[in-house]
């Protein structure tokens, strides 16, 4: 059974940091590209960051470049999103996503709220 379980969300003040984690099981994690998406109230889900399976290259949305860092640990079947210099506009539900040529899996999401 495929599972993606996010954790690490919460309430943080502007300028603060959070580290999201996503624990994967039920598929060959190392062969999947891993993504973090987010969805703010009233907005479409948007791709925030990607880390590819081969060589671990990364890609970011312009809105988070220089502030967020995606990483993976294939030995732990986990992907992470380090979020620094958080802004109120980063408030959203953050979702972990695993993608291959044939499959697509989603986690249940974790809420991140940036507010003073």
Order of alpha helices (4+ residues) and beta strands (2+ residues): beta-beta-beta-beta-beta-beta-beta-beta-beta-beta-beta
